[in-house]
C-alpha cells in the first residue's frame, strides 16, 4: 500500500482583582508542546555588512517567518536528514531570464519539490534500489531525496547550464558518496528530443518531476519525453500545484499514454503544505489491456 505518508494590562482602579485561574498546561500538553515546537536557530548574514542576525522560530519546511526564495541556502529536514540546498534567487538580475522565457524557475526550491521529497521519504519502497530520473529538476532536491532514501542511482535533468551547475553542487553536497561514484549526476535534457532522451540510457525504473506543468507549449514535449524514458515496468511520480495554467489539458493528453494509478490529495500529504494545494500523481504507461 502506498503511504500517504499577551500580556493583559489591568486598570489601576482594580485594587483587588479576582484571582486568575491557573493556565499551566498538563504534563501531557507540555509534552505535546515540546514535540511540536522543535526549535532551530536561524543565523543569516546581513547583506554587505557581515553582521549576524539571529532569530529563534519553530522549525518547519514551510516556515512562514522567512522569505525562503531569497535565502542563499535553504535547510530542510527530510526523514531525519538535514538537506542543504544552494539557491540563486538573489543572484539573478531582472534581465536574467531562463530559456523558457520564464523568470528564475530554476533559482529556488518550490513547494511541490518539498512535498514530493517528503513523499519519497515516507514511501521509500517506491525508489529503493531503483534507477531514478528527475525531469525539470531545478536545484535537484527531489533527486537528493531519492538518493538519501535508497535509490540505486539518480539523474537530475534540466535545460539550463546555470541550473545544472547548482543541481550538481546540491547533489555533491548532500549525497557525496553517490556523486563520487558516478551514481548521482545532473545532465541536460530537452523535452521532446529522442536523441537527448536516448543519451540518458533509458528506460528508468522511476521518473519524478515537481512543478513541471506550467507552460502549455511544453506539455506535449514533456509527455513525449516521459514516454521515451519509461517502460511498461516504470512508474512516474509527479507533484503538481494547480495554478490555473491549463493544467487540465496536460492531464487530458497525459492519459492518452499513461494510466493514473493513484492521486494523493493535499490532505493525504505533509500537513505543513496542505494549504499549498500540492497533489502527487503516480502513473504507469498504458498497455494493451488498458
Buried (B, 14 or more C-beta within 10 A) or exposed (E): EBBBEEEEEEEEEEEEEEEEEEEEEEEEEEEEEEEEEEEBEBEBEEEEEEEEEEEEBEBBBBBEEBEBBEBEEBBBBBBEBEBEBBBBBEEBEEEEEBEBEEEBBBBBBBBBBBBBBBBBBBBBEBBEEBBBBBBBBBBBBBBBBBBBBBBBBBBBBBBBEBBBEBBBBBBBBBBEEBBEEEBBBBBBBBBBBEEBBEEBEBBBBBBBBBBBBBBEEBBBBBBBBBBBBBEEEBBBBBBBBEEEEEBEEBBEBBEEBBEBEEBBEBEBBBEBBBEBBBBBBBBBBBEEEE
